[in-house]
Amino acid sequence: MKLLTFALAAFLAGPALAGEPISPRFNADPSPHVFRSGYYLYATDDASNSGTYWDSTTWRLYTSKDFKTWKDGGAFLGVSVFSWARPDAKAWAPDAAYRNGKYYFYAPVGGDKIGVAVADRPEGPFKDAIGAPLVDKARDANTGAEPIDPQVLIDDDGQAYMVFGCREPKIVKLGKDMVSLAGPIEDLVVTGLPSDDPKKKFGEAPFIHKRQGLYYFSFSTGWPGQIVYATSKSPMGPYAYRGVILDYRTISTNHQAIIEAEGRTWLFYHDNLLPGGGDHRRSIAIEPLRYGADGAIEEVRPKPKP
C-alpha cells in the first residue's frame, strides 16, 4: 500500500503541531497511542463516508516515528472483520490497547454494539477476538441508548476499564484477557455540572486518563459540544466537574484524546481544517495540554482558522 506522508508545520517548543491537520485526508475521532515501535493514531475515515452522514465502514491508521510526520497506513480494518456485523454498519470512534503481548482494538459497530479485535502487531492484521460483540445493547443490561465511543484505561494495578456511551456515560471492568467483561456495566456519575447551563451535560466521547494519582474524565457535552472534564480519586467515580478543556469547534461534533508523549501532555481533537471540510469531513489536529499547580487543566485555545 502506498503511504502518504504529510509534513506537519507550525510547531511549538517540542515535536508536535499546533492546530494543523495531521493528514491531507479527512479523518476524525482520534485514538492515539504510544507503542514500543512508535506512535499510532487510529481514526474514523471521513474521506470514505457519504459526506452527509458519519457512515464510513472502515477505520484508518496513521503512524509516526517522531511525532512530527504522520504516515497514512490506509484503511487497515473494516466492520467486515466482525462476521456478526451488518455489512453497512457504521464504523465509529474506536480505541486500542496493548496487553499480554497482543494489541486489542475496540470498535463501536452500527451504534448498538462494541466489538473487539486482536492482533500481534499494532497495524494488524486484526481478527475478531471472540466471534460476538463484547457489548450488545440487545443482550446486555445498562448499555444506555447507544453503546459507542469505547475507550480503555489499564490502571497501575493492572485492572482494565472501558468507558463508553452516548448521552449516558457507562463504565465496566474488563477481564485480564481484555476480551471479556469482569463485572456489570455501571453508570459513570459526574457531579457538579453547572445547573445554570443546560448544555453542560454528557453527550459522547468519554475518555479517562490518570495523572499523579488523580483520574480525569473528559467528554463532549453534545452537538455541538465543548470538551469538559471532571476528576476523581477512583476510576469508577463519582467524578467532580472541573471545567472546560476545549471550547465549541466550528463543526457539530467534538471528540478528544489525551496522551503523554515526548515528555509532555497532548490533546488530540478534530475540527474543520481542510478545504471542503465540515460536519462530516473533519480533520485531526494536536495541541499541547497544560496543568495548573492544583492539577486543573488549562483550557486549550487553538489558533483560529484563517
Summary of the structure (lengths in Angstrom):
residues: 306
radius of gyration: 17.8
end to end distance: 34.0
largest distance: 52.1
contacts: 1040
relative contact order: 0.15
helix: 2%
strand: 43%
